[in-house]
């Protein structure tokens, strides 16, 4: 394939009604791409409205777990590039209902891959995996060579989706690459089971914030603008033989504990509030962070935001959003 240029390119972004997918769709619209998404049910509060995308993209009503819906979206809209972001991404619901998580995250992925394999127009695909696919590792930070030890339903679903994606590359030469991103945060994340939007929202609304874990787990947090940049740079380099078929870590490499993250948020908001610590988070990994040196060396990508500058922008956005 040749290097992709986004202007007037037909791009499918699955999951454009969610957090990361909506930001990728917005960035592509701004670059002049024609963006299509597949949406099952459009919720009252959804990211396409929040980021003012609804009139700027085509929405195919359907579900990625139905092969026919994937075929309709990709074939009828002559899709040339696909960002497969859609997933059941929340650990709690994934543990409670593993089958729906396996359906959307594994079957949804093979439906997209199979439709792209038989498509006459597809030039490339980016598959969103996650740092969770690595599961618990003795050696930190995770490198791309670390084994995929996803033990819990969400983590396992991401590891399975990756193995299937790689088989499509190896067997059918389908031009694809895989992202393994750290915990992504930023404006317009309306998923309140994630710590950053939940704590900020409670602080802005003068409610007591809640920490579901004991406050000790350490994670790598990546700002949404750095995440979107990672997806686009990876897609734009898919024509290179050292990129196609590969997985890349995208993170800051700087883990922070939940309690230290909380302290940063209350400091920026300017409220000294003690959180309610529940200590209930089960089936979660203690420490996770990524080595992104491969992305730096091969793609020239590195994060531009540290946790402080990312949180500042995020908190500003929520203050504005809730003052409306």
C-alpha positions, 0 to 999 in steps of 0.5 A, a space after each residue: 500500500 502507499 502512504 495514506 492521505 486523509 483528505 477525501 478518504 473514506 474511513 470507518 471508525 468503529 466505536 465513534 460514539 465512545 470516548 477514544 473513537 469519537 476523538 479519532 473521528 473528530 481528528 479525521 473529519 478535521 483532516 478532510 476524511 469522510 468518516 463512517 461509523 456503525 452504531 447500535 443504539 445512540 444514547 442520550 448522552 453520547 460522544 457524537 453529540 458532545 464533540 458535535 460530530 453527528 452532522 459531520 459523519 455517516 452513521 450506519 445503524 447496526 452492530 459489529 457482532 453482525 457480519 452483515 452490518 460490517 459488510 454493509 458499512 464497508 462495502 456501501 461506503 467504499 471504505 479505504 481505511 478502518 480504525 477498529 476501536 469499538 469494544 466493551 471496555 469497562 472491567 466491571 461489566 466485563 467481569 459480570 457479563 463475559 459473553 457479551 464482552 467476548 461477543 463485541 471484542 472478539 467476534 466484532 473484531 473477526 467480523 471487521 477483519 473478514 469484511 476487510 479481507 474480502 473488500 475491494 477497497 480497503 488499504 489498511 486497518 488499525 486494531 485497538 488492543 490494550 495494555 490489559 492484554 499483557 495481564 499480570 507480568 513479573 517484568 515491568 515495564 511491558 515491552 511488545 515482546 512480553 507474553 499476552 497473559 490476559 486472565 480476566 474477561 476484558 484482558 483475555 478478549 483483547 489478547 484473543 482479538 490480537 491473535 486473530 488479527 495477527 493471523 489475518 496478517 500472516 495468512 491473508 497479508 491483510 495490512 494492519 497494525 495493533 495499538 496497545 495503549 495505556 489508560 487513556 483519559 481526557 475531555 468528553 470521557 463520559 464513562 464514570 466507572 473510570 477514575 479520572 472523569 468520575 473524580 473530576 465530575 464529583 469534585 466539580 459537583 461538590 460531591 465526595 469522590 469515591 475510590 473503588 480500589 484501596 488506592 494503591 494500584 499503579 497505572 500509566 495514564 495517556 492523554 487523549 491527544 497523545 493517544 489520537 496522535 498515536 493512532 494517526 501516526 501508526 496508520 500513516 506509517 502502515 505502508 512501511 514493512 517494519 510497521 505492518 503486522 506489528 503491535 506498538 505500545 503507546 504510554 508515558 512509561 511513568 506509572 502513578 498510584 490511584 491516590 497520587 493521581 487523586 491528590 493531583 486532581 484535588 490540587 488542580 481543582 483547588 478543593 481539599 476533599 478526602 475520598 471515600 475509599 471502598 477497597 473493592 476492586 477485584 480482578 485488577 492488576 496491581 502495577 502496569 506501565 508500558 515501554 514505548 521505545 519501539 514507537 519512538 524509534 520506529 514511528 517517531 512518536 512520543 507523548 507531548 503531555 505529562 500527567 499534570 498538563 493533561 489533567 489541567 486541560 481535562 479539568 478545564 473541559 469538565 468545568 465548562 461542560 458542567 457549567 452549561 
